[in-house]
Amino acid sequence: MSSEKIGPDETAADRDARQLRSVRTYLTTVVGVEDVHASLRRITFATGDLRDFRPLGPDTFLYLLLPPPGQQTLTVGRSFTWQAYARMPEADRPVGAYYTLRSWRPETSELDLLFALHDPAGHATTWARRAEAGDRVALWGPRATFDPPPGTDWFLLVADDTGLPAVGAILETLPPHVPVTVVAEVACREERHPLPTRSATQVIWLHRDGAPAGTIASRVADVLGGLRQPEGDGYVWAGAERDTVKAVRRHAGEIGVPTRRTSLVAYWRREPDEAADG
């Protein structure tokens, strides 16, 4: 995270520390499962502690805590901390991954998370594929990074399958007249995410067309290099695999967007022979 000033008295590091002090663990239950398409599943959570939940911003994200492999019961409760996790026997440690909040309905205390069903599957994807109503989980959070200065003239949003839920939520909050360019990576045309329609939004879809997720960062960089930069002060947000986020960071520097006007989060990292969730 950047240590640049994001307000008169608070740096990004200060904001992160403040958020961490307020993070808690919510115990809740799956109440609905819906396939958006073959590789994207919407899972709805409600009941339990969510009556006290409040999102922090359009890119609010939470860590989904699941039972350890081979177990059916959660091994953590409301008092969960990562310090306690480090002291737990390895066989009892929960597994999981970070997910972006796509929808929050305070009137029913329900929230939706979108799960990109990676192949090969990590722990969270394996769970999501078989999730059903009644499954108990824990959610650690919330946290957020999207924080554009007032009066921002244009936005560049870059995401892969894992970051597109946040892109959808961000688009819903932006003034309709502010220009937004979205660079969105998905597996193929059939797996494009539904995004809010805005007259001032340009969406550039990049299809992997058989290439593994997390391997087309160079194509993303080429697209970014060909964009026409709008006039005024912009804000650059990215939520994607690590190498793609690095490409966005280089592009932001090349076009002169200061660090305080960026929010660049590596949602996951591709490793040889390893799966990642997001």
Secondary structure as UniProt FT lines:
FT   HELIX           12..22
FT   STRAND          24..37
FT   TURN            38..39
FT   STRAND          40..46
FT   HELIX           48..52
FT   TURN            58..59
FT   STRAND          61..66
FT   TURN            69..70
FT   TURN            78..79
FT   HELIX           82..87
FT   HELIX           90..92
FT   STRAND          95..105
FT   TURN            106..109
FT   STRAND          110..116
FT   HELIX           123..130
FT   TURN            133..134
FT   STRAND          136..143
FT   TURN            150..151
FT   STRAND          154..159
FT   TURN            161..163
FT   HELIX           164..173
FT   TURN            176..177
FT   STRAND          180..186
FT   HELIX           189..191
FT   TURN            199..200
FT   STRAND          201..207
FT   TURN            209..210
FT   TURN            213..214
FT   HELIX           217..225
FT   STRAND          234..241
FT   HELIX           242..254
FT   TURN            255..256
FT   HELIX           259..261
FT   STRAND          262..268
FT   TURN            272..273
//
